[in-house]
Amino acid sequence: MSDDSLRSRAWRERPAPRYWWHHLPGTDYVPPIYSDLSETEWATLVEWYDETDRGGPIGECAVPLISLLHGLVMGSRASRIVQLGTCAGYSALLLGWMLRRMKIERGLFSLDLDPASCELSRRWIARGGLQDFVEIAERNSLDPQSPVAAREYLGGDPELIILDSSHEYQATLGELDLWYEALAPGGLLLLHDVSRFAVDFDVTRQGGVGRAFSEWRKAHPAVETFCLNGDSSTMELPRPLYKDACGLGLIHKASG
């Protein structure tokens, strides 16, 4: 294994769009999401990148979002996490390793409707030694029984929900209603891809996550919400403080 100080810095030399964060000015360092990993964990992640570079799928969240999740999970010891949308298992791996460091078993319930995504993610969860910490469930995130299954696995209401699934407007509206209700008081629901730039991720061409989040906020004015980079329409520089042009929505469920 190469020197720990190099790790993800080597990805500055990879031209593929998925490595965009590593191409930004001033990012010639290893962020904690990668420097915290053991040698074995880092080797597994490198193998994951190599395999998905060759054959996909590619659609993982990037360094800004997973770093924010790193702070939330490890800084606040989040022990009941739900992920809507698994893709190839990148964030499930990293979140699972965080949970393992905190000795929190059965801490992440990640669901996806696509059998191939679930099979791929399960294989990498096994490679990462995370079977006791992460469940990859082949389920519809709009099924009213899915929050029930999540609660049973986690041993309580989810404290943190990460919504990064179909990106379709109507589906996202349904997910917001269903999963906000399931969220534990005091918990957070995060929505990836709320920006103008991410509108085209909606294959139904109805406005995507951004439109759904905007309408849900208007319909629930008493709920605390926040939007990062909602107006971002391009990946080009200059970038705001939060570097992800795909944007992020936050919903906080009051404790009382």
Secondary structure, 3 states (H helix, E strand, C coil): CCCCCCHHHHHHHCCCHHHHHHHCCCCCCCCHHHHCCCHHHHHHHHHHHHHHHHHCCCCCCCHHHHHHHHHHHHHHCCCCEEEECCCCCHHHHHHHHHHHHCCCCCCEEEEECCHHHHHHHHHHHHHCCCCCCEEEEECCCCCCHHHHHHHHHHCCCCCEEEECCCCCHHHHHHHHHHHHHHCCCCCEEEEECCCCHHHHHCCCCCCHHHHHHHHHHHHCCCCEEEEECCCCCCCCCCCCCCCCCCCEEEEECCCC
